[in-house]
Amino acid sequence: MTEVSPISGRVETFDSSAVPRCERGPWWEDVLSKTCAPLKLNVSDAIRGSDFNARAERRWIDDLSLVEMSCDPCVGDRSAAHVASTVEDCVAVLVTLSGCEAVSQGDDTMLLRAGDAVLWDTQNPIRFEVLEPVRKRTLLVPRSALHEVSGRSWSASEMTFHSDSPAVRLLISYIALMSATLGDLPTSAVSAARNATLNLVVGAAHPDPSTDSITGAPGLRAAIDRWIDARLLDPDLSLASVAAAHSVSVRTVQRVYGMTGHTINGTVRKKRLARARDELGRGGDSIAAIAYRWSFSDASHFSRLFKEQFGVSPSVYRSKLHERQLAS
């Protein structure tokens, strides 16, 4: 089997019926290693020496690949040594169509049956055991493509699937539809299909905390507060940018802050006013310059908000602070 360059819509087919029976185990290991990620494979003892059957088809969607496969019982192991010795850096969405398979990542083992899905990372060891003849569909996405769409780095520890999530069900349905129609898509539509796929993967891998227990809100609130503190000088800091940076919806951010009677805009404004107050006491910059630096529209607007927050105008605050400094 030779490796080919990715061509959108092209189908590569691998079928064990053309392979001598005694060679099918090593052949299937080679197919999986090249279409998914390098691994070690063993044919199940239950059918060793008998008629092991397997088949795979790979299609390209620009830099993404969709692999549909079926196989008899076998065991595959992508060890730490495989990870260290190869350059694959992909996120894979595995959807079970029929049969039964156990997939282990770290200390977690999942039993997958028809309709189940799991997200796995080629930078992590993984082990699978096909317990009965299985059909599955695997979408492989380069991590760099996910960075491109989400605008953030992806950590393996972040990537979990909640199989009952509407976002995951939508992704599974979309992958099935794409599998059925990819060969008929015009070239102009492939890029759109690729981008839609990426956005659905991001949405499924980072579910919206608005559907989670309220106990998760304090941690998200603390993370957002830290993120805001580091970016208060950014004039483009907004509700939308906060939500995008934390891979949640605008509504979720509003909900998390609303639980304590706050808003993002109000929180940012108070933090900026506090920083501006510190500068009033430290340096000789004009009130207008300080107002501009902390993204207030003008000195008058800044003065009004400052007085609402601290009970005195910026000029009075600076004057009283100066008087106290002289008296001390």
N, C-alpha and C positions, 0 to 999 in steps of 0.2 A: 504494500500500500504506500503510495506517495502522497506527500503533503501538497496541497494546492493553495494558490493565493485566494483570499476571500473575494467572491464575486456575488453581489447581492442577488438573491433568488436562485442561484445555482444549487442543485441538489447533488450531494455525494451519498452514495448508497454502499453499505457494507452488509453482506449477507453470508452467514455461515454455510449455507447450502453449497457454496462454491469452494469450501475449504475441507480438506480431509479431516475425518473425525478426530484423529489423534492429535491434530494441530489446532483444534478449535479453542481450547483454553488459552494458549499463548496468543493466538490470533485475536481473541476478544479482549485480552489485556492490552494489546497494542492498539486496538480500535478505541477503547475507552481512554487510554493514555493520550491519544492524539486528538480526540474530539472533545474531551473534558479536561483531564489533568493526569499527569503520570501517577501510576499506582501499581500495586501488586495485586494480582487476581488469582484466586483458586476456584476451580470448578467444584461444586458441592460433592462430597463423598457419595451422596445418594445417587448421583448419575454419572460418577466418574467412570470412564470407559464405555459409556453408552452414548446415546445420540444427543449431545448438547447442542441446542439451537439458539442462535442470537441474530439480531438484525438491527441496524441503525441507519438513520438518514440525517444528514446535516445540511441545514440551509443557513445562508448568511443574510443578515440585515445590516448592511454596511459593516461596522466593526463588531456587531453582536452576532452570536450564532445560536441557532435553535436545533437541538439534537433530539430526535424521537427514536426510542429504542425499545426492544423487547428482548428478553433473555430468560433462560432457564435458571434454576437455583445456582448461585455462586457467591463468593465472598470477595470483596475488594477492600484494600487497605491503602490509604494514602498516609504514609507515616511522616514523622518529623524529618526523617532523612530525605524523603521525596520533596518535601517543602523546601528544605535547605538547598537542594541540588538543582532546582528548576526555577524558571523565571515567571511562571504563570502567576498573574495577579488579577483574578476575576472574582466576581460574586456570581453564584449560580442559583437559579430558582428551579427546584426540582419538584415536579408535579406527578403524582402517581395516578395512572389511568386505570389500571387493574392489577390484581395480584396483591402480594404482600412483601414488604421489605422493611428491615430494621436498619436505622441509620444512627450512628453514634458519633457525637462530637464532644470531646472532653468527657465529663462524667454523665452527660445526658444521652439517653437512648430513646429514639422515637420510633414507634411502629407505624408505618405508613401503609394505608390502604387507599382504594379508589377515592379520589377527591381531595386527598391530603396533600399538603405542600410543605416544603422546608427550604430555608435559605441557608446556603453554606458558602464558605470562603476558602478559596484555594490556598490561602496563606495559613490555614489551620489544618492539622491532621483530621482525617475523617475515616470512618469505617462503615461499610454497608454489607448487609447480608440479605440476599434475595431468598426468601423463605419458600416462595412458590412462584411459578412463572409470572413475570411482571411486565407490564407495559408502562413506560414513563416518558415524560417530556422534560427536557432540561434546557433552560435559557441561560447562556453564559454572557455576562456583561463585564467588560474591562472596568476595573475600579476607576481608571482615569475618566471614563465616560460618566460615571456617577458623580465624580468631583465636578465635572463640567456642568451638570444639570443642577446639583444640589448646592454648589458653591461652598462645600465644606468637606473636610476630610472624613473618611469612613473608617471607623474602628470596628474590628470584628466583634468586639464585645457588645456593640450597639445593635447588631443585626440579628433580630429574632423575628419569627413570624407568629402571629396570632391567627390560627386557621379559621376562626369564626369571624374575623374582621371583614366588614364589607369591602375595604380596600384590597384585601388579599383575594377575596372572591372575584372582584372586578379584574384584578391582574390575571388570575387563572383563566377567566373567561376570555380576556383579550388575547392571551397567548394562544388559546385554542382557535380563536377566530383567525389570528395571524397565520397559524400553521396551515389552516385550510385555504387561505387566500393569497399567501405570499407569492406563490408561483405565478399568479395572475396580475400582481401589482405592476403598474408601469414604473419605470425607473424614477420618475419624478415623485412618486408617492412613497418610495422606500425610505427616504430620509425622514419624512413625516412620521412614518410608522416606527422608525427607530427612536425618534425623540419622544413620541407618545409612550413607547415601552419604557424608556428610562424614567419618565415622570411617574408612571404607575409603579415601577419598582421602588422608587424613592418613597412614594406615598404608602406602599404596603410595608416597607421595612421600618418606617418611622411613623407608627400609628399616632393619631391625634390624641393627646392626653385628655381631651375633653370628654372622651368616652370612658376614661379610667376612673378608678376610685379617687375620691377627694383627697385621700392621703398622699397622693403624688404631687399635689399642687405646691406645698412648701418648698420642695426641692427644686422644682422648676422656677418658682419665684426667686429663690436665692441665686440660681444660676443666671437668670436674666438680670437681676440687680447687679451682679458682678460684671456682666457683659456691658451693661449700660455705664457703670462707673468708669470703665476703661475707654469709653467712647463719647464722653460728654462734650468734647470739643468738636465732634463731627456734626456739621450743620445738617446733614442728611439723616441723622438719627430719627427714626420714626417707628410707629407701631408696626408697619409693614416690614421694615428692616429687622426689627426684633423677632418677629414671627418667622421670617425666612431664615435667620441665623440659627434658630433653635428647631427648625423643621416641624413647626406646629402652625396651626391656622391663626389668623388674626383673632378669631372668636375665642380661641383657647387662651391667648394672652389676656384678652379682655376679661375672660372668666376668672383666671387666676388672680388678677389684681382686684377684680370686683369683689372677690370673697372677703377682702379686708377693707372694702370701701374706697379703694384707690383706682386710679387710671394710669396708663403708661404715660400719657402726656403730662398729667399732674406730677407723677413721680420724677420724670425727667426735668420738669420745670423747677421743682423743689431742690433737686440735686444741683442744678446749674446755679440757682440763686445762692445756695450755700457756698459753692466754689467762688462765685463772684464776691460774696461777702468777705471771704478770706483774702481775696486780692485787694479789696478796698482797704484792708488794714495793713497790707504788706508793702504796696508800692505807690508810685506817684502817677500811674496811668489815669487818664481822665475817666469819668463815669461813662461817657459815650464809648470810649475804646473798650472798656470792660464789658459793656452791654453787647457790643458787636462781637467780641471774642466768644461770648457764651451764647450766641445765636438769638439774642433778643432783637426785635425789629428796629428799635431806636431807644434813645436814652429815656424818653418820656414813658414808653411802654415798660421798660425795665424798672424805672423808678416806681411806677404804680404797683407792679407785681412785688417788688422788694418791700414796699411799705405794707402791703397786704400780708406778706409772709412774716416780717420782723417788727412791724409796728412803727417803724421810722423810715424816712426816705434815705437813699444811699448817701446823699450829701450830709444829712444830719448824723447818720451813723459814723461816717468818716470823721466828721468834726468832733463828735463826742469821744471817739476812740483816740483821736490825736490829743485831746485835752487830758484824758486819763494817762496817756503815755508821758506827757510833759509833767504831770503831777507826781508820777511814780519815781 
